[in-house]
Amino acid sequence: MFFLLLSALVFAQDLSVPPNNIVFKPNKGLEIKSGDGDFKMVTRLRAQQRYTLIDNEEGVSHGFQLRRARLMFKGNVFGEHNSYKFELAVSPKDMGLKPEGTISKSPLLDWYFYFSQIRDLNLRMGQYKVPYSRQRVVSSGNLQMVDRSLANGEFNLDRDVGMDIRSKDLFGLDMFRYYAGIYMGEGHSSYSEGDLGMMYLARFEMLPMGLYKDYVESDLNRTTTPKMSIGAGFAYVDEAKRDEGIVGSIPSDGGTTDTLNFNADVGFKYSGLSFEGAYFWREGTRNPGDESPVEEARNGTGFYAQGGYLFAHSNVEISTRYGQILPADGETSLTAENEAGIGFSNYVGEHSLKLQGDLFREWGPDGFSEGENEFRLQLQMAY
């Protein structure tokens, strides 16, 4: 907190910021801006504390962890159309802390520049979540349940370094969005020179009933008219280093995988009721390495369907989700997984202060009876 206050004072002094231009906005953070608005910085802290209890054939286990701990700065410089975001992730899970004490990820989560001078040709460049699938792009702080679906975990494309062009309101029709990008294909925390294998991505969205906040789960605004968002994304990863594209594990044979990825999703909100669902497909062609045997690509499909209802005159919501991961016919290293669960949320201060819990049954190819039960309880605070 001292660092934040010191940064604010230095920023304000250098730009002669009027006192009334330094304000704290609940659910958004501390905002500092110049008198003409050409320079702005917003700072925000967010943390999630999570308790997990697992019951399976091996017995009962539990744990309490600081699941996420984030520090974020965002704003604009030299005009409102030159914006940026910088975010650090410093919890043990965020940084990939191993039992032996090693760290596998940089604490630098996001750093990108965003130029929005042309409505239908905005440019983003840096490290950030690639705009491939809806639920992955939704912030972990704005989720309806404690965490994302199993299918999203298997088929998402996470963060990479690169650039894209996009429009939040294509043609100004209040109905369409698009994204088209090219990335290094190395994933989060890449920094060194590599081969010429890249990731190419495109996504298109249609909102037939008008634009709305479809990248925030739950209908906390109690949308007065029905709203729907339909999207589809495609990505090709050339010479992917990991078994899920730019995330996952390095194949045991040391080779790479040329990976085709597709997803389609839908979101809906109306009067406290919300629904979303997604379908995923992936097919990879292996380029084997020097080790044997050759590991098969993780070819297959997956889906999830999720919905919730925010009770009238209340901050309490109930939700449910069902999802599957299905291996493709033929040679694949993907195994079947299933999940079904219910959840509750108490939005004390919308998503900035909330208590969430869920109970899931997860099972694999051996059947429902051979699965495990998982209970999670999580408190999030952001300010």
NORTA-V455674 format. One record per helix or strand of 3 or more residues. SS is the DSSP state (H for helix, E for strand). FROM is the first residue (numbers start at 1). TO is the last residue. If there is no record, write none. Layout:
BEGIN
ss-><SS/SS>
from-><FROM/FROM>
to-><TO/TO>
END
This chain:
BEGIN
ss-><H/H/E/E/E/E/E/E/E/H/H/H/E/H/E/E/E/E/E/E/E/E/E/H/E>
from-><2/19/22/29/40/59/82/108/122/134/140/150/159/170/176/199/227/256/273/300/316/337/353/368/372>
to-><15/21/25/33/56/76/89/115/129/137/142/155/167/172/183/206/240/270/287/310/327/349/364/370/382>
END
